Amino acid sequence: MDFSITGINASYNLNKVTYTNGQIVDDGADLNRVIEGQEIGVFYGHEFAGADPKNGDALYYLNTIKADGTRDRSTTNDPNLAASIPLGNPTPRYTGGFTNSFSYKGIDLSFTFYGSFGNKIYNSGGQYMSSSASNGLDNQTIDQLNYWDKPGDITQVPEPREFYPNGTSASSRYLSNGSYVRLKTVTLGYTFSPDVLKKIKIDKVRIFMNAYNLLLITKYAGWDPEVNADYQATNINLGNDFYSAPQPRTITFGVNVGL
């Protein structure tokens, strides 16, 4: 019998902290906080402004409130002078999946796509792996080749200064869009015709391939947006990545035999 089955699921998530008695709760993470009127675990801190074209210093937007009620968008190279602001939400706003299964003349195919949208991820390992080698000796991500080198350079990567951290404090510098679409599973199989099998006195033979995590579409700057550093994770400290190993891409083959 030939068939086609489609399944779709989707969810929407919205949460808001309604009362903290005016306190900002810090559970020990770099940027996650609990703030009245914000979503739980909101990223809260300094807004990174790239490298100073004159000297390569890391810059931050002041974001202090001016007399007219607006925020001061001038910059400073001292993060202690910059005001902290909400920088993004670690919890996806939308999630959903799509599954399809087909069967035709003994061939069966099924696959599942899963997506997550509307959240950010903080790469807390960025201060070591994306620091222009100014905060330790870790291997550096390739984007650090765009570092400030001479007056007039416009870049988001401050000047490398060995063992002199330049822009590595917790800020929006290491926040990335965490949205993604992933091809989670694929199964492809073939079941031999009973007319063929009766000659060898076997009831059923099916050969198949299972594949996991074949495709990932994302703008996340790290290795895998569907991870969270275990040692940091709490109900507040969400969306943190610290050298978290990406999910493996796996392909398996098998045979089912019915006697």
Secondary structure as the mmCIF struct_conf table of DSSP 4:
data_model
#
loop_
_struct_conf.conf_type_id
_struct_conf.id
_struct_conf.beg_label_comp_id
_struct_conf.beg_label_asym_id
_struct_conf.beg_label_seq_id
_struct_conf.end_label_comp_id
_struct_conf.end_label_asym_id
_struct_conf.end_label_seq_id
STRN STRN1 PHE A 3 TYR A 12
TURN_TY1_P TURN_TY1_P1 ASN A 21 GLY A 22
STRN STRN2 VAL A 25 VAL A 25
BEND BEND1 GLY A 28 GLY A 28
BEND BEND2 ASP A 30 LEU A 31
STRN STRN3 ASN A 32 ARG A 33
STRN STRN4 VAL A 34 VAL A 34
TURN_TY1_P TURN_TY1_P2 GLU A 36 GLY A 37
BEND BEND3 GLN A 38 GLN A 38
TURN_TY1_P TURN_TY1_P3 ILE A 40 GLY A 41
STRN STRN5 VAL A 42 GLY A 45
STRN STRN6 HIS A 46 HIS A 46
HELX_LH_PP_P HELX_LH_PP_P1 GLU A 47 GLU A 47
STRN STRN7 PHE A 48 ALA A 51
TURN_TY1_P TURN_TY1_P4 PRO A 53 ASN A 55
STRN STRN8 ALA A 58 TYR A 61
HELX_LH_PP_P HELX_LH_PP_P2 THR A 64 THR A 64
STRN STRN9 ILE A 65 ILE A 65
HELX_LH_PP_P HELX_LH_PP_P3 LYS A 66 LYS A 66
TURN_TY1_P TURN_TY1_P5 ALA A 67 ASP A 68
BEND BEND4 GLY A 69 GLY A 69
STRN STRN10 ARG A 71 ARG A 71
STRN STRN11 THR A 75 THR A 76
BEND BEND5 ASN A 77 ASN A 77
HELX_RH_3T_P HELX_RH_3T_P1 PRO A 79 LEU A 81
BEND BEND6 ALA A 82 ALA A 82
HELX_LH_PP_P HELX_LH_PP_P4 ALA A 83 SER A 84
STRN STRN12 ILE A 85 GLY A 88
BEND BEND7 PRO A 90 THR A 91
BEND BEND8 ARG A 93 ARG A 93
STRN STRN13 TYR A 94 TYR A 104
TURN_TY1_P TURN_TY1_P6 LYS A 105 GLY A 106
STRN STRN14 ILE A 107 PHE A 117
BEND BEND9 GLY A 118 GLY A 118
STRN STRN15 LYS A 120 ASN A 123
TURN_TY1_P TURN_TY1_P7 SER A 124 GLY A 125
HELX_RH_AL_P HELX_RH_AL_P1 GLY A 126 MET A 129
BEND BEND10 SER A 130 SER A 131
TURN_TY1_P TURN_TY1_P8 SER A 132 ALA A 133
BEND BEND11 SER A 134 LEU A 137
HELX_RH_3T_P HELX_RH_3T_P2 ILE A 142 ASN A 146
STRN STRN16 TYR A 147 TYR A 147
BEND BEND12 LYS A 150 LYS A 150
TURN_TY1_P TURN_TY1_P9 PRO A 151 GLY A 152
BEND BEND13 GLN A 156 GLN A 156
STRN STRN17 VAL A 157 VAL A 157
HELX_LH_PP_P HELX_LH_PP_P5 PRO A 158 PRO A 160
TURN_TY1_P TURN_TY1_P10 GLU A 162 PHE A 163
BEND BEND14 TYR A 164 TYR A 164
BEND BEND15 ASN A 166 GLY A 167
BEND BEND16 SER A 169 ALA A 170
STRN STRN18 SER A 171 SER A 171
HELX_RH_3T_P HELX_RH_3T_P3 SER A 172 TYR A 174
STRN STRN19 LEU A 175 ASN A 177
STRN STRN20 TYR A 180 THR A 191
HELX_RH_AL_P HELX_RH_AL_P2 PRO A 194 LEU A 197
HELX_RH_3T_P HELX_RH_3T_P4 LYS A 198 ILE A 200
TURN_TY1_P TURN_TY1_P11 LYS A 201 LYS A 201
BEND BEND17 ASP A 203 ASP A 203
STRN STRN21 LYS A 204 THR A 218
BEND BEND18 ALA A 221 TRP A 223
BEND BEND19 PRO A 225 GLU A 226
TURN_TY1_P TURN_TY1_P12 ASP A 230 GLN A 232
BEND BEND20 THR A 234 ASN A 237
BEND BEND21 GLY A 239 GLY A 239
STRN STRN22 ASN A 240 ASP A 241
BEND BEND22 PHE A 242 TYR A 243
HELX_LH_PP_P HELX_LH_PP_P6 SER A 244 ARG A 249
STRN STRN23 THR A 250 GLY A 258
#
